[in-house]
Amino acid sequence: MSTKIWTKDFIMLSLANFFLFASFFILLSSLPLFMVAELHAKEKQVGLIIGVFTVASVIMRPYAGMMLDQLGRRKVVLYSLALFVLASAGYFLVSTLVLLLLLRLIHGGAFGISTTALGTVAVDLVPAQRRGEGLGYYGTFNMLAMVAGPATGLLIIQKLSSGWLFFICFALAVTGLLCSMSVRYPQQGAKREVAGRFSLSDWKKMIEPAAFPYSIPLVGLAVVFGGIVSFISLYASELGDPNLAGGFYFVYALALVSSRIISGKVFDQRGSDLVVYPGILCYVAGLICLGLAHHSGLFYLAGALIGIGYGGIQPCLQALVIQCVPAQCRGAATATFFIAIDAGIGLGSFLLGFVVNWLGYRGMFLSTILFVLVSCFLYWKARRNEMRECGDLSQTAKKFGI
């Protein structure tokens, strides 16, 4: 069996993933400016419309796995990306906030299905003995899109127009679909019979309760990120320089990538506490800098500190989740983990829109420190329970002479 990672199919799949995420990140940073300037949206409406995208993604992501098993990889990838392309074209027709809300529901659902499907195919294509390395390369394409996308989106809408913004996002989505069409999808075993519908009871097969202790702490951190993606560009405009938002995203993404590289080694050698607790401190320090920022230096420092904190904590908690479940439950555990992230982002986008109306941007970002501290407490509680269970098992083993 070949152990080669960089096959034509893997490269084209990774490029499809890059173009999909580039379209997403370009729109993510600039859409709030479009809503305020051209649709006259208020902050709570901005938060709702940004957040509903994530809600739709949360709902559809677990069902994507069932569709992949029942309909096959190729159909789900191509159909979901085609829907993503159509949704991207729909922004040209948006003239009211209601239409934009409906479009974001469709767009978010397509994003949830397509990203899950592409990630599953990536696992299929990478040789089992090099899976960690291969998936690391695949994930790097997401990070490249995160580094370049937000700043590019802000530059387009500030220097060109919203029409150009939507056209470029549409073109990137089309390019991703074309790349995915050239992939030779691995043959599966016998497909499950198509059920024709999915019931709510199917959620029991997609959620892993054992993943809750280390997934729930991430919700609070994701709430903060939901506030950042919804309001950082508007906050930068309030500070007098809209270009600050693009720099913030750039610094944040670089810090995120760097932190993931370092934190993984620390986690393997010294354990999770030396990653999570310093990460919490960085997160809090970053939010303080963001709330007190009056110039670019403090603004960018906030992006770096928040990126370092989140970049270290997120993969660390994911590793703890995987360690807590048997191998046959890893798929459901991973889905549970990412649902927690998506739910936090959606909640933050919606809830913090009301907080902005009450406290303003500075007060809102400072108030989110509370969510970070709650996440810290939940992590500490999960670790304490884990250590207690390990101690009980050790005592039982000694009792029976094991």
Summary of the structure (lengths in Angstrom):
residues: 402
radius of gyration: 21.2
end to end distance: 40.7
largest distance: 74.0
contacts: 1442
relative contact order: 0.14
helix: 86%
strand: 0%
